[in-house]
């Protein structure tokens, strides 16, 4: 894996935003972050999208929203290339993956990350970096992504993030995912107060004090 890769994967970004400032190899003040809220589209509760955006702005970042589902392929390409960082918020993992693949944004995001652009993934935005999102079926509804032909995801990490572990209201489902897939997949459970930081091939978990 490219040693310049930097990933910050979390359950609830608003809860752990200060950890990004400490960990990110880039000075955040004044930088442009491409903000992809697409996963939230099928969800009834979307407050975390606004909280995530506000938390990024509080870190001094200029937020440029990009809804992959409605943007043109050219718009996606230019917005991603012009931004200094990429952020994908939470919501329905299957809908998110479907729309990224449909527009070819999955490949563009992979290229940007592998080129050293810092990536922040919240919940669904964290899980799509695993090799597959099959394990997410216990957490998210698949029927909202009727065009998704395969659970194969971006595969930028070899592990499988399990966000919202032991965090309301996902306590039960987190344990269910662990019980079902824990002996088959290298799951990495994180609470809402933790983040997975990937630098090159090194993965660490940090916890908000």
C-alpha positions as CSV (number, residue, x, y, z in Angstrom):
1,X,0.0,0.0,0.0
2,X,1.1,3.5,-0.8
3,X,2.9,5.0,2.3
4,X,1.3,8.4,1.6
5,X,-2.2,7.1,2.1
6,X,-4.1,8.6,5.1
7,X,-7.6,7.5,6.1
8,X,-9.7,8.6,9.0
9,X,-12.6,6.3,9.5
10,X,-15.2,6.9,12.2
11,X,-18.8,6.2,13.3
12,X,-19.8,9.8,14.1
13,X,-17.5,12.5,12.9
14,X,-19.0,15.3,15.0
15,X,-18.0,13.2,18.1
16,X,-14.3,12.7,17.1
17,X,-13.5,15.8,14.9
18,X,-10.6,16.9,17.2
19,X,-8.9,13.6,16.6
20,X,-8.6,14.4,12.9
21,X,-6.8,17.7,13.6
22,X,-4.3,15.8,15.7
23,X,-3.8,12.9,13.2
24,X,-4.0,14.5,9.8
25,X,-0.6,15.0,8.0
26,X,-2.0,18.1,6.3
27,X,-2.6,21.5,7.9
28,X,-6.5,21.8,7.7
29,X,-7.0,25.6,8.0
30,X,-8.2,27.0,4.6
31,X,-8.1,23.6,2.8
32,X,-11.0,22.5,0.5
33,X,-12.8,19.3,1.4
34,X,-15.1,17.5,-1.1
35,X,-18.1,16.6,1.1
36,X,-20.2,13.6,-0.2
37,X,-23.6,13.3,1.6
38,X,-25.0,10.8,-0.9
39,X,-25.5,7.9,1.6
40,X,-28.0,9.9,3.6
41,X,-30.5,10.3,0.7
42,X,-32.6,7.2,1.6
43,X,-32.5,7.9,5.3
44,X,-35.2,9.6,7.3
45,X,-32.7,10.9,9.9
46,X,-30.0,13.1,8.4
47,X,-29.0,15.4,11.2
48,X,-25.5,13.9,11.4
49,X,-24.8,15.3,7.9
50,X,-25.2,18.8,9.1
51,X,-23.3,18.1,12.3
52,X,-20.4,16.6,10.2
53,X,-20.3,19.6,7.9
54,X,-20.3,22.1,10.8
55,X,-17.5,20.1,12.5
56,X,-15.4,20.3,9.4
57,X,-16.0,24.1,9.1
58,X,-15.0,24.5,12.8
59,X,-11.6,22.9,11.9
60,X,-11.1,25.7,9.3
61,X,-12.0,23.6,6.2
62,X,-13.9,25.0,3.2
63,X,-16.7,22.4,2.6
64,X,-17.7,21.8,-1.1
65,X,-20.8,19.5,-1.2
66,X,-20.9,16.9,-4.0
67,X,-23.9,14.6,-4.3
68,X,-22.6,11.8,-6.5
69,X,-26.2,10.6,-7.3
70,X,-27.1,13.8,-9.1
71,X,-23.8,15.3,-10.3
72,X,-22.5,14.6,-13.8
73,X,-19.4,12.5,-14.3
74,X,-17.4,15.5,-15.3
75,X,-18.6,17.5,-12.2
76,X,-17.6,14.5,-10.0
77,X,-14.1,14.3,-11.6
78,X,-13.4,18.0,-11.4
79,X,-14.7,18.5,-7.8
80,X,-12.7,15.5,-6.5
81,X,-9.5,16.6,-8.2
82,X,-9.8,20.3,-7.0
83,X,-10.4,19.4,-3.4
84,X,-7.6,18.9,-0.9
85,X,-9.4,16.2,1.1
86,X,-12.4,13.9,0.6
87,X,-15.2,13.2,3.1
88,X,-18.0,10.7,2.7
89,X,-20.8,10.9,5.3
90,X,-22.9,8.1,6.8
91,X,-26.3,6.7,5.7
92,X,-27.2,3.6,3.7
93,X,-24.0,1.8,2.7
94,X,-25.6,-0.1,-0.2
95,X,-27.1,3.0,-1.8
96,X,-23.8,4.9,-1.5
97,X,-21.9,2.1,-3.1
98,X,-24.5,1.7,-5.9
99,X,-24.2,5.5,-6.8
100,X,-20.4,5.6,-6.6
101,X,-20.2,2.6,-9.0
102,X,-22.9,3.9,-11.3
103,X,-21.0,7.2,-11.8
104,X,-17.5,5.7,-11.8
105,X,-16.8,7.8,-8.7
106,X,-15.5,4.7,-6.8
107,X,-12.5,4.5,-9.2
108,X,-11.9,8.2,-9.0
109,X,-11.9,8.2,-5.2
110,X,-9.5,5.2,-5.2
111,X,-7.1,7.1,-7.4
112,X,-7.3,10.2,-5.3
113,X,-6.7,8.3,-2.1
114,X,-3.8,6.3,-3.6
115,X,-2.3,9.6,-4.8
116,X,-2.1,10.7,-1.2
117,X,-5.3,12.8,-0.7
118,X,-6.5,12.4,2.9
119,X,-9.9,10.6,3.2
120,X,-12.5,10.9,6.0
121,X,-15.2,8.3,6.1
122,X,-18.1,8.3,8.5
123,X,-20.0,5.1,9.1
124,X,-21.1,4.1,5.6
125,X,-18.2,6.2,4.3
126,X,-15.9,4.0,6.4
127,X,-17.4,0.6,5.5
128,X,-17.2,1.1,1.7
129,X,-13.4,1.0,2.0
130,X,-13.5,-2.7,3.0
131,X,-13.1,-5.4,0.4
132,X,-16.9,-6.1,0.6
133,X,-20.0,-4.7,2.3
134,X,-21.8,-8.1,2.6
135,X,-21.5,-7.9,6.4
136,X,-23.4,-4.6,6.4
137,X,-26.7,-6.4,5.4
138,X,-27.4,-6.8,9.2
139,X,-27.2,-3.0,9.7
140,X,-28.5,-1.4,6.5
141,X,-31.4,-2.2,4.1
142,X,-30.3,-3.5,0.7
143,X,-33.6,-2.9,-1.1
144,X,-32.9,0.8,-1.5
145,X,-30.0,-0.1,-3.9
146,X,-31.8,-2.2,-6.4
147,X,-29.2,-1.6,-9.1
148,X,-26.2,-2.8,-7.0
149,X,-25.1,-6.0,-8.6
150,X,-22.3,-7.0,-6.2
151,X,-21.2,-6.3,-2.6
152,X,-17.6,-5.8,-3.7
153,X,-16.5,-2.5,-2.3
154,X,-13.5,-0.2,-2.8
155,X,-11.0,-2.6,-1.1
156,X,-8.6,0.1,0.0
157,X,-8.1,-1.6,3.3
158,X,-8.1,-5.4,4.1
159,X,-10.0,-5.0,7.4
160,X,-13.8,-4.4,7.9
161,X,-14.8,-1.4,10.0
162,X,-17.8,-1.9,12.3
163,X,-19.0,1.5,13.3
164,X,-21.3,2.5,16.2
165,X,-20.2,-0.6,18.2
166,X,-21.8,-0.5,21.6
167,X,-23.3,2.9,20.7
168,X,-27.0,3.8,20.8
169,X,-29.1,2.7,19.0
170,X,-26.9,0.1,17.4
171,X,-25.8,-1.9,20.4
172,X,-27.7,-5.0,19.4
173,X,-26.9,-5.0,15.7
174,X,-23.2,-4.5,16.4
175,X,-23.1,-7.7,18.5
176,X,-25.1,-9.5,15.9
177,X,-22.6,-8.6,13.2
178,X,-19.7,-9.7,15.4
179,X,-21.5,-13.0,16.2
180,X,-22.2,-13.7,12.5
181,X,-19.0,-12.5,10.8
182,X,-16.5,-12.3,13.6
183,X,-14.8,-15.6,12.9
184,X,-14.9,-15.1,9.1
185,X,-13.8,-11.5,8.6
186,X,-11.2,-9.3,10.3
187,X,-13.7,-6.8,11.7
188,X,-12.6,-3.6,13.5
189,X,-15.4,-2.5,15.9
190,X,-15.3,1.2,16.9
191,X,-17.6,3.1,19.2
192,X,-18.9,6.6,18.4
193,X,-15.9,8.0,20.4
194,X,-13.3,6.2,18.4
195,X,-11.7,6.4,14.9
196,X,-9.6,4.1,12.8
197,X,-6.5,5.8,11.4
198,X,-4.7,4.2,8.5
199,X,-1.3,5.5,7.5
200,X,0.1,3.5,4.6
201,X,-0.3,-0.1,5.7
202,X,-0.5,0.7,9.5
203,X,-3.9,0.7,11.1
204,X,-4.5,2.1,14.6
205,X,-7.6,2.9,16.7
206,X,-7.7,6.2,18.6
207,X,-10.2,7.2,21.3
208,X,-11.5,10.6,22.2
209,X,-10.4,11.5,25.7
